[in-house]
Amino acid sequence: MVKSQRQELSETFAQQWQQCRDFLLPFMQNNQPKYLTKDELRVAAMRKFNVSKNAFDMGWMMAIEKATESRTCKTLPDGQPSSPEQHQASD
């Protein structure tokens, strides 16, 4: 099956934002000091991965979501805090 140009662009965009997300996560997890601005990280990612600003911005949003997801915790009925995996399973 031949992919359409639209499919190829969509797959390329997904790959690019995922690269950016993976690049950004270490900066956003474990209370890392914020020594680089978003603009500085964008420039670095665009140079390193040759990605678009839109792909970086999507990666930025997804990295924030993933980083905050790992910090979010619900309390179970027995009063014990749940892990993020248990949190997702209960939703």
PyMOL Python script that loads the backbone (N, CA, C, O; Angstrom):
from pymol import cmd

cmd.read_pdbstr("""\
ATOM      1  N   MET A   1       0.832  -1.177   0.000  1.00  0.00           N
ATOM      2  CA  MET A   1       0.000   0.000   0.000  1.00  0.00           C
ATOM      3  C   MET A   1       0.882   1.248   0.000  1.00  0.00           C
ATOM      4  O   MET A   1       1.830   1.340   0.780  1.00  0.00           O
ATOM      5  N   VAL A   2       0.578   2.184  -0.855  1.00  0.00           N
ATOM      6  CA  VAL A   2       1.343   3.417  -0.955  1.00  0.00           C
ATOM      7  C   VAL A   2       0.736   4.451  -0.003  1.00  0.00           C
ATOM      8  O   VAL A   2      -0.475   4.673   0.005  1.00  0.00           O
ATOM      9  N   LYS A   3       1.597   5.072   0.790  1.00  0.00           N
ATOM     10  CA  LYS A   3       1.126   6.091   1.723  1.00  0.00           C
ATOM     11  C   LYS A   3       0.895   7.393   0.976  1.00  0.00           C
ATOM     12  O   LYS A   3       1.633   7.751   0.059  1.00  0.00           O
ATOM     13  N   SER A   4      -0.125   8.071   1.386  1.00  0.00           N
ATOM     14  CA  SER A   4      -0.374   9.388   0.804  1.00  0.00           C
ATOM     15  C   SER A   4       0.603  10.382   1.423  1.00  0.00           C
ATOM     16  O   SER A   4       1.203  10.120   2.465  1.00  0.00           O
ATOM     17  N   GLN A   5       0.746  11.506   0.774  1.00  0.00           N
ATOM     18  CA  GLN A   5       1.630  12.545   1.289  1.00  0.00           C
ATOM     19  C   GLN A   5       1.148  13.003   2.662  1.00  0.00           C
ATOM     20  O   GLN A   5       1.954  13.288   3.548  1.00  0.00           O
ATOM     21  N   ARG A   6      -0.151  13.071   2.829  1.00  0.00           N
ATOM     22  CA  ARG A   6      -0.733  13.493   4.102  1.00  0.00           C
ATOM     23  C   ARG A   6      -0.360  12.515   5.218  1.00  0.00           C
ATOM     24  O   ARG A   6      -0.022  12.936   6.324  1.00  0.00           O
ATOM     25  N   GLN A   7      -0.421  11.205   4.928  1.00  0.00           N
ATOM     26  CA  GLN A   7      -0.056  10.194   5.914  1.00  0.00           C
ATOM     27  C   GLN A   7       1.422  10.318   6.294  1.00  0.00           C
ATOM     28  O   GLN A   7       1.780  10.235   7.469  1.00  0.00           O
ATOM     29  N   GLU A   8       2.265  10.515   5.293  1.00  0.00           N
ATOM     30  CA  GLU A   8       3.692  10.645   5.557  1.00  0.00           C
ATOM     31  C   GLU A   8       3.988  11.864   6.415  1.00  0.00           C
ATOM     32  O   GLU A   8       4.791  11.792   7.345  1.00  0.00           O
ATOM     33  N   LEU A   9       3.340  12.988   6.105  1.00  0.00           N
ATOM     34  CA  LEU A   9       3.535  14.206   6.896  1.00  0.00           C
ATOM     35  C   LEU A   9       3.057  14.009   8.328  1.00  0.00           C
ATOM     36  O   LEU A   9       3.699  14.467   9.273  1.00  0.00           O
ATOM     37  N   SER A  10       1.932  13.330   8.482  1.00  0.00           N
ATOM     38  CA  SER A  10       1.390  13.071   9.812  1.00  0.00           C
ATOM     39  C   SER A  10       2.337  12.191  10.631  1.00  0.00           C
ATOM     40  O   SER A  10       2.573  12.455  11.810  1.00  0.00           O
ATOM     41  N   GLU A  11       2.871  11.156  10.008  1.00  0.00           N
ATOM     42  CA  GLU A  11       3.807  10.265  10.693  1.00  0.00           C
ATOM     43  C   GLU A  11       5.097  10.988  11.044  1.00  0.00           C
ATOM     44  O   GLU A  11       5.650  10.786  12.125  1.00  0.00           O
ATOM     45  N   THR A  12       5.579  11.830  10.136  1.00  0.00           N
ATOM     46  CA  THR A  12       6.796  12.601  10.392  1.00  0.00           C
ATOM     47  C   THR A  12       6.585  13.549  11.560  1.00  0.00           C
ATOM     48  O   THR A  12       7.439  13.657  12.440  1.00  0.00           O
ATOM     49  N   PHE A  13       5.441  14.241  11.571  1.00  0.00           N
ATOM     50  CA  PHE A  13       5.126  15.160  12.664  1.00  0.00           C
ATOM     51  C   PHE A  13       5.071  14.417  13.997  1.00  0.00           C
ATOM     52  O   PHE A  13       5.621  14.888  14.992  1.00  0.00           O
ATOM     53  N   ALA A  14       4.410  13.259  14.021  1.00  0.00           N
ATOM     54  CA  ALA A  14       4.303  12.468  15.258  1.00  0.00           C
ATOM     55  C   ALA A  14       5.689  12.058  15.746  1.00  0.00           C
ATOM     56  O   ALA A  14       5.979  12.134  16.940  1.00  0.00           O
ATOM     57  N   GLN A  15       6.534  11.628  14.830  1.00  0.00           N
ATOM     58  CA  GLN A  15       7.890  11.232  15.210  1.00  0.00           C
ATOM     59  C   GLN A  15       8.663  12.424  15.768  1.00  0.00           C
ATOM     60  O   GLN A  15       9.397  12.288  16.747  1.00  0.00           O
ATOM     61  N   GLN A  16       8.498  13.589  15.146  1.00  0.00           N
ATOM     62  CA  GLN A  16       9.220  14.774  15.595  1.00  0.00           C
ATOM     63  C   GLN A  16       8.775  15.231  16.980  1.00  0.00           C
ATOM     64  O   GLN A  16       9.616  15.535  17.826  1.00  0.00           O
ATOM     65  N   TRP A  17       7.449  15.284  17.229  1.00  0.00           N
ATOM     66  CA  TRP A  17       7.035  15.754  18.546  1.00  0.00           C
ATOM     67  C   TRP A  17       7.400  14.751  19.630  1.00  0.00           C
ATOM     68  O   TRP A  17       7.666  15.137  20.768  1.00  0.00           O
ATOM     69  N   GLN A  18       7.414  13.460  19.286  1.00  0.00           N
ATOM     70  CA  GLN A  18       7.816  12.456  20.268  1.00  0.00           C
ATOM     71  C   GLN A  18       9.301  12.581  20.610  1.00  0.00           C
ATOM     72  O   GLN A  18       9.695  12.398  21.762  1.00  0.00           O
ATOM     73  N   GLN A  19      10.125  12.895  19.603  1.00  0.00           N
ATOM     74  CA  GLN A  19      11.548  13.143  19.871  1.00  0.00           C
ATOM     75  C   GLN A  19      11.699  14.324  20.814  1.00  0.00           C
ATOM     76  O   GLN A  19      12.481  14.276  21.763  1.00  0.00           O
ATOM     77  N   CYS A  20      10.953  15.375  20.550  1.00  0.00           N
ATOM     78  CA  CYS A  20      11.021  16.567  21.393  1.00  0.00           C
ATOM     79  C   CYS A  20      10.552  16.257  22.813  1.00  0.00           C
ATOM     80  O   CYS A  20      11.183  16.682  23.780  1.00  0.00           O
ATOM     81  N   ARG A  21       9.452  15.520  22.943  1.00  0.00           N
ATOM     82  CA  ARG A  21       8.949  15.142  24.270  1.00  0.00           C
ATOM     83  C   ARG A  21      10.012  14.376  25.045  1.00  0.00           C
ATOM     84  O   ARG A  21      10.265  14.662  26.215  1.00  0.00           O
ATOM     85  N   ASP A  22      10.629  13.405  24.390  1.00  0.00           N
ATOM     86  CA  ASP A  22      11.660  12.594  25.049  1.00  0.00           C
ATOM     87  C   ASP A  22      12.877  13.433  25.420  1.00  0.00           C
ATOM     88  O   ASP A  22      13.507  13.196  26.450  1.00  0.00           O
ATOM     89  N   PHE A  23      13.206  14.406  24.587  1.00  0.00           N
ATOM     90  CA  PHE A  23      14.308  15.320  24.857  1.00  0.00           C
ATOM     91  C   PHE A  23      13.989  16.207  26.065  1.00  0.00           C
ATOM     92  O   PHE A  23      14.869  16.483  26.880  1.00  0.00           O
ATOM     93  N   LEU A  24      12.748  16.647  26.182  1.00  0.00           N
ATOM     94  CA  LEU A  24      12.344  17.590  27.224  1.00  0.00           C
ATOM     95  C   LEU A  24      12.083  16.952  28.583  1.00  0.00           C
ATOM     96  O   LEU A  24      12.278  17.599  29.612  1.00  0.00           O
ATOM     97  N   LEU A  25      11.652  15.712  28.607  1.00  0.00           N
ATOM     98  CA  LEU A  25      11.259  15.081  29.870  1.00  0.00           C
ATOM     99  C   LEU A  25      12.328  15.167  30.962  1.00  0.00           C
ATOM    100  O   LEU A  25      11.978  15.488  32.098  1.00  0.00           O
ATOM    101  N   PRO A  26      13.601  14.902  30.692  1.00  0.00           N
ATOM    102  CA  PRO A  26      14.589  15.009  31.764  1.00  0.00           C
ATOM    103  C   PRO A  26      14.671  16.412  32.375  1.00  0.00           C
ATOM    104  O   PRO A  26      15.020  16.558  33.546  1.00  0.00           O
ATOM    105  N   PHE A  27      14.351  17.436  31.589  1.00  0.00           N
ATOM    106  CA  PHE A  27      14.373  18.802  32.104  1.00  0.00           C
ATOM    107  C   PHE A  27      13.163  19.088  32.996  1.00  0.00           C
ATOM    108  O   PHE A  27      13.196  20.007  33.815  1.00  0.00           O
ATOM    109  N   MET A  28      12.102  18.303  32.836  1.00  0.00           N
ATOM    110  CA  MET A  28      10.848  18.580  33.534  1.00  0.00           C
ATOM    111  C   MET A  28      10.569  17.641  34.707  1.00  0.00           C
ATOM    112  O   MET A  28       9.658  17.895  35.494  1.00  0.00           O
ATOM    113  N   GLN A  29      11.322  16.585  34.830  1.00  0.00           N
ATOM    114  CA  GLN A  29      11.066  15.606  35.882  1.00  0.00           C
ATOM    115  C   GLN A  29      12.007  15.795  37.059  1.00  0.00           C
ATOM    116  O   GLN A  29      13.062  16.420  36.942  1.00  0.00           O
ATOM    117  N   ASN A  30      11.608  15.246  38.186  1.00  0.00           N
ATOM    118  CA  ASN A  30      12.441  15.187  39.388  1.00  0.00           C
ATOM    119  C   ASN A  30      12.905  16.554  39.876  1.00  0.00           C
ATOM    120  O   ASN A  30      14.017  16.691  40.385  1.00  0.00           O
ATOM    121  N   ASN A  31      12.057  17.557  39.722  1.00  0.00           N
ATOM    122  CA  ASN A  31      12.357  18.905  40.219  1.00  0.00           C
ATOM    123  C   ASN A  31      13.717  19.431  39.763  1.00  0.00           C
ATOM    124  O   ASN A  31      14.459  20.033  40.540  1.00  0.00           O
ATOM    125  N   GLN A  32      14.026  19.195  38.503  1.00  0.00           N
ATOM    126  CA  GLN A  32      15.284  19.685  37.937  1.00  0.00           C
ATOM    127  C   GLN A  32      15.308  21.212  37.974  1.00  0.00           C
ATOM    128  O   GLN A  32      14.278  21.851  37.757  1.00  0.00           O
ATOM    129  N   PRO A  33      16.474  21.804  38.247  1.00  0.00           N
ATOM    130  CA  PRO A  33      16.552  23.270  38.206  1.00  0.00           C
ATOM    131  C   PRO A  33      16.275  23.774  36.794  1.00  0.00           C
ATOM    132  O   PRO A  33      16.673  23.147  35.812  1.00  0.00           O
ATOM    133  N   LYS A  34      15.602  24.890  36.705  1.00  0.00           N
ATOM    134  CA  LYS A  34      15.229  25.457  35.411  1.00  0.00           C
ATOM    135  C   LYS A  34      16.318  26.426  34.955  1.00  0.00           C
ATOM    136  O   LYS A  34      16.224  27.630  35.195  1.00  0.00           O
ATOM    137  N   TYR A  35      17.336  25.907  34.308  1.00  0.00           N
ATOM    138  CA  TYR A  35      18.436  26.765  33.878  1.00  0.00           C
ATOM    139  C   TYR A  35      18.353  27.139  32.403  1.00  0.00           C
ATOM    140  O   TYR A  35      19.151  27.945  31.925  1.00  0.00           O
ATOM    141  N   LEU A  36      17.401  26.566  31.681  1.00  0.00           N
ATOM    142  CA  LEU A  36      17.176  26.942  30.287  1.00  0.00           C
ATOM    143  C   LEU A  36      15.725  27.372  30.112  1.00  0.00           C
ATOM    144  O   LEU A  36      14.826  26.794  30.722  1.00  0.00           O
ATOM    145  N   THR A  37      15.497  28.370  29.292  1.00  0.00           N
ATOM    146  CA  THR A  37      14.138  28.811  29.009  1.00  0.00           C
ATOM    147  C   THR A  37      13.512  27.909  27.946  1.00  0.00           C
ATOM    148  O   THR A  37      14.199  27.124  27.293  1.00  0.00           O
ATOM    149  N   LYS A  38      12.202  28.036  27.789  1.00  0.00           N
ATOM    150  CA  LYS A  38      11.513  27.285  26.748  1.00  0.00           C
ATOM    151  C   LYS A  38      12.092  27.637  25.380  1.00  0.00           C
ATOM    152  O   LYS A  38      12.303  26.751  24.551  1.00  0.00           O
ATOM    153  N   ASP A  39      12.349  28.912  25.138  1.00  0.00           N
ATOM    154  CA  ASP A  39      12.919  29.319  23.847  1.00  0.00           C
ATOM    155  C   ASP A  39      14.294  28.701  23.617  1.00  0.00           C
ATOM    156  O   ASP A  39      14.607  28.274  22.506  1.00  0.00           O
ATOM    157  N   GLU A  40      15.114  28.652  24.664  1.00  0.00           N
ATOM    158  CA  GLU A  40      16.441  28.041  24.529  1.00  0.00           C
ATOM    159  C   GLU A  40      16.331  26.542  24.251  1.00  0.00           C
ATOM    160  O   GLU A  40      17.082  25.999  23.440  1.00  0.00           O
ATOM    161  N   LEU A  41      15.399  25.882  24.922  1.00  0.00           N
ATOM    162  CA  LEU A  41      15.187  24.460  24.671  1.00  0.00           C
ATOM    163  C   LEU A  41      14.654  24.235  23.263  1.00  0.00           C
ATOM    164  O   LEU A  41      15.025  23.264  22.604  1.00  0.00           O
ATOM    165  N   ARG A  42      13.778  25.136  22.797  1.00  0.00           N
ATOM    166  CA  ARG A  42      13.232  25.020  21.436  1.00  0.00           C
ATOM    167  C   ARG A  42      14.353  25.114  20.412  1.00  0.00           C
ATOM    168  O   ARG A  42      14.432  24.299  19.493  1.00  0.00           O
ATOM    169  N   VAL A  43      15.215  26.103  20.571  1.00  0.00           N
ATOM    170  CA  VAL A  43      16.330  26.270  19.631  1.00  0.00           C
ATOM    171  C   VAL A  43      17.213  25.018  19.629  1.00  0.00           C
ATOM    172  O   VAL A  43      17.617  24.535  18.572  1.00  0.00           O
ATOM    173  N   ALA A  44      17.504  24.502  20.819  1.00  0.00           N
ATOM    174  CA  ALA A  44      18.345  23.307  20.919  1.00  0.00           C
ATOM    175  C   ALA A  44      17.692  22.107  20.231  1.00  0.00           C
ATOM    176  O   ALA A  44      18.349  21.376  19.490  1.00  0.00           O
ATOM    177  N   ALA A  45      16.396  21.911  20.481  1.00  0.00           N
ATOM    178  CA  ALA A  45      15.689  20.766  19.876  1.00  0.00           C
ATOM    179  C   ALA A  45      15.582  20.923  18.366  1.00  0.00           C
ATOM    180  O   ALA A  45      15.750  19.954  17.625  1.00  0.00           O
ATOM    181  N   MET A  46      15.302  22.141  17.908  1.00  0.00           N
ATOM    182  CA  MET A  46      15.172  22.356  16.465  1.00  0.00           C
ATOM    183  C   MET A  46      16.505  22.101  15.758  1.00  0.00           C
ATOM    184  O   MET A  46      16.527  21.584  14.640  1.00  0.00           O
ATOM    185  N   ARG A  47      17.592  22.454  16.394  1.00  0.00           N
ATOM    186  CA  ARG A  47      18.914  22.183  15.796  1.00  0.00           C
ATOM    187  C   ARG A  47      19.266  20.707  15.862  1.00  0.00           C
ATOM    188  O   ARG A  47      19.733  20.121  14.886  1.00  0.00           O
ATOM    189  N   LYS A  48      19.035  20.119  17.021  1.00  0.00           N
ATOM    190  CA  LYS A  48      19.435  18.729  17.228  1.00  0.00           C
ATOM    191  C   LYS A  48      18.625  17.754  16.366  1.00  0.00           C
ATOM    192  O   LYS A  48      19.185  16.828  15.779  1.00  0.00           O
ATOM    193  N   PHE A  49      17.308  17.967  16.293  1.00  0.00           N
ATOM    194  CA  PHE A  49      16.435  17.016  15.613  1.00  0.00           C
ATOM    195  C   PHE A  49      15.896  17.515  14.280  1.00  0.00           C
ATOM    196  O   PHE A  49      15.215  16.773  13.573  1.00  0.00           O
ATOM    197  N   ASN A  50      16.191  18.759  13.930  1.00  0.00           N
ATOM    198  CA  ASN A  50      15.684  19.358  12.695  1.00  0.00           C
ATOM    199  C   ASN A  50      14.151  19.250  12.645  1.00  0.00           C
ATOM    200  O   ASN A  50      13.579  18.746  11.678  1.00  0.00           O
ATOM    201  N   VAL A  51      13.512  19.735  13.707  1.00  0.00           N
ATOM    202  CA  VAL A  51      12.052  19.676  13.816  1.00  0.00           C
ATOM    203  C   VAL A  51      11.452  21.067  13.666  1.00  0.00           C
ATOM    204  O   VAL A  51      12.145  22.077  13.781  1.00  0.00           O
ATOM    205  N   SER A  52      10.161  21.096  13.408  1.00  0.00           N
ATOM    206  CA  SER A  52       9.450  22.362  13.278  1.00  0.00           C
ATOM    207  C   SER A  52       9.102  22.927  14.652  1.00  0.00           C
ATOM    208  O   SER A  52       9.142  22.220  15.659  1.00  0.00           O
ATOM    209  N   LYS A  53       8.763  24.206  14.673  1.00  0.00           N
ATOM    210  CA  LYS A  53       8.309  24.845  15.901  1.00  0.00           C
ATOM    211  C   LYS A  53       7.030  24.172  16.386  1.00  0.00           C
ATOM    212  O   LYS A  53       6.862  23.952  17.585  1.00  0.00           O
ATOM    213  N   ASN A  54       6.139  23.847  15.473  1.00  0.00           N
ATOM    214  CA  ASN A  54       4.891  23.175  15.859  1.00  0.00           C
ATOM    215  C   ASN A  54       5.154  21.815  16.494  1.00  0.00           C
ATOM    216  O   ASN A  54       4.499  21.451  17.470  1.00  0.00           O
ATOM    217  N   ALA A  55       6.100  21.064  15.951  1.00  0.00           N
ATOM    218  CA  ALA A  55       6.432  19.759  16.529  1.00  0.00           C
ATOM    219  C   ALA A  55       7.021  19.947  17.924  1.00  0.00           C
ATOM    220  O   ALA A  55       6.712  19.184  18.839  1.00  0.00           O
ATOM    221  N   PHE A  56       7.872  20.966  18.086  1.00  0.00           N
ATOM    222  CA  PHE A  56       8.424  21.237  19.415  1.00  0.00           C
ATOM    223  C   PHE A  56       7.306  21.598  20.388  1.00  0.00           C
ATOM    224  O   PHE A  56       7.261  21.084  21.506  1.00  0.00           O
ATOM    225  N   ASP A  57       6.411  22.477  19.964  1.00  0.00           N
ATOM    226  CA  ASP A  57       5.332  22.915  20.848  1.00  0.00           C
ATOM    227  C   ASP A  57       4.439  21.750  21.273  1.00  0.00           C
ATOM    228  O   ASP A  57       4.012  21.687  22.426  1.00  0.00           O
ATOM    229  N   MET A  58       4.157  20.839  20.363  1.00  0.00           N
ATOM    230  CA  MET A  58       3.382  19.648  20.716  1.00  0.00           C
ATOM    231  C   MET A  58       4.180  18.781  21.692  1.00  0.00           C
ATOM    232  O   MET A  58       3.632  18.289  22.678  1.00  0.00           O
ATOM    233  N   GLY A  59       5.459  18.599  21.420  1.00  0.00           N
ATOM    234  CA  GLY A  59       6.314  17.839  22.328  1.00  0.00           C
ATOM    235  C   GLY A  59       6.375  18.473  23.708  1.00  0.00           C
ATOM    236  O   GLY A  59       6.402  17.771  24.720  1.00  0.00           O
ATOM    237  N   TRP A  60       6.396  19.808  23.749  1.00  0.00           N
ATOM    238  CA  TRP A  60       6.426  20.552  25.007  1.00  0.00           C
ATOM    239  C   TRP A  60       5.160  20.239  25.823  1.00  0.00           C
ATOM    240  O   TRP A  60       5.233  19.915  27.008  1.00  0.00           O
ATOM    241  N   MET A  61       4.009  20.345  25.163  1.00  0.00           N
ATOM    242  CA  MET A  61       2.745  20.074  25.863  1.00  0.00           C
ATOM    243  C   MET A  61       2.677  18.626  26.355  1.00  0.00           C
ATOM    244  O   MET A  61       2.244  18.363  27.477  1.00  0.00           O
ATOM    245  N   MET A  62       3.106  17.697  25.509  1.00  0.00           N
ATOM    246  CA  MET A  62       3.033  16.289  25.887  1.00  0.00           C
ATOM    247  C   MET A  62       4.041  15.966  26.998  1.00  0.00           C
ATOM    248  O   MET A  62       3.768  15.124  27.854  1.00  0.00           O
ATOM    249  N   ALA A  63       5.191  16.624  26.989  1.00  0.00           N
ATOM    250  CA  ALA A  63       6.173  16.414  28.057  1.00  0.00           C
ATOM    251  C   ALA A  63       5.638  16.936  29.382  1.00  0.00           C
ATOM    252  O   ALA A  63       5.816  16.294  30.418  1.00  0.00           O
ATOM    253  N   ILE A  64       4.983  18.097  29.362  1.00  0.00           N
ATOM    254  CA  ILE A  64       4.383  18.630  30.588  1.00  0.00           C
ATOM    255  C   ILE A  64       3.332  17.664  31.110  1.00  0.00           C
ATOM    256  O   ILE A  64       3.282  17.367  32.304  1.00  0.00           O
ATOM    257  N   GLU A  65       2.495  17.178  30.205  1.00  0.00           N
ATOM    258  CA  GLU A  65       1.447  16.236  30.607  1.00  0.00           C
ATOM    259  C   GLU A  65       2.048  14.981  31.228  1.00  0.00           C
ATOM    260  O   GLU A  65       1.590  14.518  32.272  1.00  0.00           O
ATOM    261  N   LYS A  66       3.058  14.444  30.593  1.00  0.00           N
ATOM    262  CA  LYS A  66       3.675  13.214  31.096  1.00  0.00           C
ATOM    263  C   LYS A  66       4.406  13.466  32.415  1.00  0.00           C
ATOM    264  O   LYS A  66       4.338  12.637  33.323  1.00  0.00           O
ATOM    265  N   ALA A  67       5.098  14.587  32.531  1.00  0.00           N
ATOM    266  CA  ALA A  67       5.835  14.903  33.758  1.00  0.00           C
ATOM    267  C   ALA A  67       4.880  15.129  34.926  1.00  0.00           C
ATOM    268  O   ALA A  67       5.145  14.677  36.039  1.00  0.00           O
ATOM    269  N   THR A  68       3.773  15.824  34.681  1.00  0.00           N
ATOM    270  CA  THR A  68       2.826  16.069  35.774  1.00  0.00           C
ATOM    271  C   THR A  68       2.028  14.817  36.098  1.00  0.00           C
ATOM    272  O   THR A  68       1.614  14.618  37.240  1.00  0.00           O
ATOM    273  N   GLU A  69       1.813  13.975  35.101  1.00  0.00           N
ATOM    274  CA  GLU A  69       1.104  12.713  35.323  1.00  0.00           C
ATOM    275  C   GLU A  69       1.872  11.855  36.318  1.00  0.00           C
ATOM    276  O   GLU A  69       1.265  11.196  37.162  1.00  0.00           O
ATOM    277  N   SER A  70       3.181  11.853  36.232  1.00  0.00           N
ATOM    278  CA  SER A  70       3.981  11.021  37.130  1.00  0.00           C
ATOM    279  C   SER A  70       4.011  11.593  38.547  1.00  0.00           C
ATOM    280  O   SER A  70       4.344  10.876  39.491  1.00  0.00           O
ATOM    281  N   ARG A  71       3.667  12.879  38.713  1.00  0.00           N
ATOM    282  CA  ARG A  71       3.623  13.491  40.042  1.00  0.00           C
ATOM    283  C   ARG A  71       2.230  13.449  40.646  1.00  0.00           C
ATOM    284  O   ARG A  71       2.080  13.627  41.855  1.00  0.00           O
ATOM    285  N   THR A  72       1.208  13.218  39.833  1.00  0.00           N
ATOM    286  CA  THR A  72      -0.165  13.215  40.315  1.00  0.00           C
ATOM    287  C   THR A  72      -0.443  11.905  41.031  1.00  0.00           C
ATOM    288  O   THR A  72      -0.058  10.830  40.569  1.00  0.00           O
ATOM    289  N   CYS A  73      -1.095  12.011  42.126  1.00  0.00           N
ATOM    290  CA  CYS A  73      -1.337  10.817  42.934  1.00  0.00           C
ATOM    291  C   CYS A  73      -2.699  10.944  43.600  1.00  0.00           C
ATOM    292  O   CYS A  73      -3.015  11.991  44.167  1.00  0.00           O
ATOM    293  N   LYS A  74      -3.501   9.903  43.540  1.00  0.00           N
ATOM    294  CA  LYS A  74      -4.782   9.857  44.237  1.00  0.00           C
ATOM    295  C   LYS A  74      -4.630   8.981  45.476  1.00  0.00           C
ATOM    296  O   LYS A  74      -3.715   8.163  45.570  1.00  0.00           O
ATOM    297  N   THR A  75      -5.518   9.165  46.397  1.00  0.00           N
ATOM    298  CA  THR A  75      -5.539   8.311  47.576  1.00  0.00           C
ATOM    299  C   THR A  75      -6.574   7.215  47.355  1.00  0.00           C
ATOM    300  O   THR A  75      -7.695   7.476  46.917  1.00  0.00           O
ATOM    301  N   LEU A  76      -6.182   6.008  47.661  1.00  0.00           N
ATOM    302  CA  LEU A  76      -7.082   4.863  47.538  1.00  0.00           C
ATOM    303  C   LEU A  76      -8.043   4.838  48.730  1.00  0.00           C
ATOM    304  O   LEU A  76      -7.791   5.499  49.737  1.00  0.00           O
ATOM    305  N   PRO A  77      -9.141   4.085  48.625  1.00  0.00           N
ATOM    306  CA  PRO A  77     -10.109   4.026  49.729  1.00  0.00           C
ATOM    307  C   PRO A  77      -9.488   3.630  51.070  1.00  0.00           C
ATOM    308  O   PRO A  77      -9.988   4.035  52.119  1.00  0.00           O
ATOM    309  N   ASP A  78      -8.406   2.846  51.052  1.00  0.00           N
ATOM    310  CA  ASP A  78      -7.785   2.438  52.320  1.00  0.00           C
ATOM    311  C   ASP A  78      -6.839   3.513  52.868  1.00  0.00           C
ATOM    312  O   ASP A  78      -6.171   3.295  53.878  1.00  0.00           O
ATOM    313  N   GLY A  79      -6.784   4.676  52.201  1.00  0.00           N
ATOM    314  CA  GLY A  79      -5.957   5.782  52.675  1.00  0.00           C
ATOM    315  C   GLY A  79      -4.537   5.776  52.147  1.00  0.00           C
ATOM    316  O   GLY A  79      -3.771   6.705  52.403  1.00  0.00           O
ATOM    317  N   GLN A  80      -4.183   4.737  51.411  1.00  0.00           N
ATOM    318  CA  GLN A  80      -2.836   4.642  50.867  1.00  0.00           C
ATOM    319  C   GLN A  80      -2.750   5.403  49.549  1.00  0.00           C
ATOM    320  O   GLN A  80      -3.675   5.330  48.740  1.00  0.00           O
ATOM    321  N   PRO A  81      -1.648   6.141  49.315  1.00  0.00           N
ATOM    322  CA  PRO A  81      -1.509   6.827  48.021  1.00  0.00           C
ATOM    323  C   PRO A  81      -1.339   5.798  46.913  1.00  0.00           C
ATOM    324  O   PRO A  81      -0.739   4.741  47.108  1.00  0.00           O
ATOM    325  N   SER A  82      -1.872   6.125  45.767  1.00  0.00           N
ATOM    326  CA  SER A  82      -1.760   5.223  44.624  1.00  0.00           C
ATOM    327  C   SER A  82      -0.573   5.628  43.773  1.00  0.00           C
ATOM    328  O   SER A  82      -0.093   6.759  43.843  1.00  0.00           O
ATOM    329  N   SER A  83      -0.111   4.687  42.971  1.00  0.00           N
ATOM    330  CA  SER A  83       0.932   4.986  41.995  1.00  0.00           C
ATOM    331  C   SER A  83       0.258   5.585  40.765  1.00  0.00           C
ATOM    332  O   SER A  83      -0.954   5.442  40.605  1.00  0.00           O
ATOM    333  N   PRO A  84       1.016   6.256  39.888  1.00  0.00           N
ATOM    334  CA  PRO A  84       0.398   6.758  38.646  1.00  0.00           C
ATOM    335  C   PRO A  84      -0.253   5.656  37.832  1.00  0.00           C
ATOM    336  O   PRO A  84      -1.260   5.903  37.167  1.00  0.00           O
ATOM    337  N   GLU A  85       0.299   4.425  37.863  1.00  0.00           N
ATOM    338  CA  GLU A  85      -0.286   3.330  37.108  1.00  0.00           C
ATOM    339  C   GLU A  85      -1.658   2.967  37.668  1.00  0.00           C
ATOM    340  O   GLU A  85      -2.587   2.701  36.905  1.00  0.00           O
ATOM    341  N   GLN A  86      -1.793   2.956  38.998  1.00  0.00           N
ATOM    342  CA  GLN A  86      -3.072   2.664  39.615  1.00  0.00           C
ATOM    343  C   GLN A  86      -4.050   3.799  39.333  1.00  0.00           C
ATOM    344  O   GLN A  86      -5.243   3.565  39.145  1.00  0.00           O
ATOM    345  N   HIS A  87      -3.546   5.013  39.305  1.00  0.00           N
ATOM    346  CA  HIS A  87      -4.382   6.179  39.018  1.00  0.00           C
ATOM    347  C   HIS A  87      -5.003   6.044  37.629  1.00  0.00           C
ATOM    348  O   HIS A  87      -6.199   6.281  37.456  1.00  0.00           O
ATOM    349  N   GLN A  88      -4.194   5.663  36.638  1.00  0.00           N
ATOM    350  CA  GLN A  88      -4.691   5.519  35.278  1.00  0.00           C
ATOM    351  C   GLN A  88      -5.705   4.379  35.193  1.00  0.00           C
ATOM    352  O   GLN A  88      -6.705   4.488  34.484  1.00  0.00           O
ATOM    353  N   ALA A  89      -5.452   3.302  35.905  1.00  0.00           N
ATOM    354  CA  ALA A  89      -6.336   2.143  35.838  1.00  0.00           C
ATOM    355  C   ALA A  89      -7.695   2.450  36.468  1.00  0.00           C
ATOM    356  O   ALA A  89      -8.704   1.851  36.094  1.00  0.00           O
ATOM    357  N   SER A  90      -7.722   3.377  37.416  1.00  0.00           N
ATOM    358  CA  SER A  90      -8.988   3.681  38.084  1.00  0.00           C
ATOM    359  C   SER A  90      -9.835   4.686  37.333  1.00  0.00           C
ATOM    360  O   SER A  90     -11.010   4.850  37.659  1.00  0.00           O
ATOM    361  N   ASP A  91      -9.283   5.366  36.338  1.00  0.00           N
ATOM    362  CA  ASP A  91     -10.034   6.383  35.568  1.00  0.00           C
ATOM    363  C   ASP A  91     -10.935   5.762  34.545  1.00  0.00           C
ATOM    364  O   ASP A  91     -11.630   6.474  33.821  1.00  0.00           O
TER     365      ASP A  91
END
""", "prot")
cmd.dss("prot")
cmd.show_as("cartoon", "prot")
cmd.util.cbc("prot")
cmd.orient("prot")
